[in-house]
Amino acid sequence: MKVDVDIFRKLGDKSRKLVDKLKKLVDKSRKLVNKQSKVLDKSQNCSSSDASSMRKRSDSKAPSRSGNQTSRYDEPYISEAK
C-alpha cells in the first residue's frame, strides 16, 4: 500500500499557514483590547475629575446660612483620597 506523501505535506503546510494567521489575529486582538482598556481608563479618569470639579463648583456657589448653624457649604472642600 503506497501512501502519497505530498498530500500530507500540503496539509501540513496549510495547517502551519492557518496557525500563523491565528497567531497574528490573536496578537491584533490583544493590541485592540489593550488600546480599549487604556481608552476606558482615560475616560474614567476624566469623568471622575470632571465630577469632582463639578462638586467643587457647586459647593462654592451654594449660599451660606446665617446664624449659629453652619452648613456643609461653609466648610472647605475636602477631596476624597484615591
N, C-alpha and C positions, 0 to 999 in steps of 0.2 A: 504494500500500500504506500503510494507515494504522496507526500503532503507538499502542497505548493507553499514554499516559504515566503514568497513575495507577498502573498495575501496578508500574512501575519505581520510582515514588515510595514506594509501600507497601513494596516490597522494600528500598529504601534506608533507610527508617525502621526497619524490623525489624532490619536489619543494624547500624544505629547503636545500637539498644537492646541487641542482643546484645554488641556491643563494649563498651558501658558496663558491662554486667553482668560481663563477663570482667575488665575493669579493676578492678571492686570486689572480685571474687573473688581476683584476684592480690594486691591490697592486703591483704585479710584473711589470705591465706596467708602473706604476708611478715611481718605482725604476729605471727601464730602461731609462725612459725619463730624470730623474734626473742625471743619470750617463752620458747620452748623452750630456746633456746641460753642465755638468762640463767639459767633454772632449772638446766640442766645445769652451768653454770659454778659456780653456788652450791653445788650438791650435790657437785661435785668438790672445791671448796674446803673444804667441811665435812668430807668424808670424809678429805681429806689432813690437815686439822688434827686430826681425831679419831685418825687413825692415829699422828700424831706425839705426841699427848698419851698415847696408849696405850703407845708406846715409852718415853716418859719415866717413866710409872708402873711399867712392868715393869722398867726399868733401875734405878730407885730401890729396888725391893723385892727385887732379886736379892741373894743372900748374897755377901759378900766372902770371899775366900780369905785364910787366914792364912799367914804365912811370907814368904819372899823374893819369891815370884812375885806379880805384880799381875794382876788380871783386868781385863777391859774395863769391868766394872761399877764398879770403884773410880775410874775416871776420870770427870770431869764430863761430863754430856751436852752434846754439841755439835749444834745443829740444822743441817740441811743448808741451804745457801744456795739461794734460789729464783731 
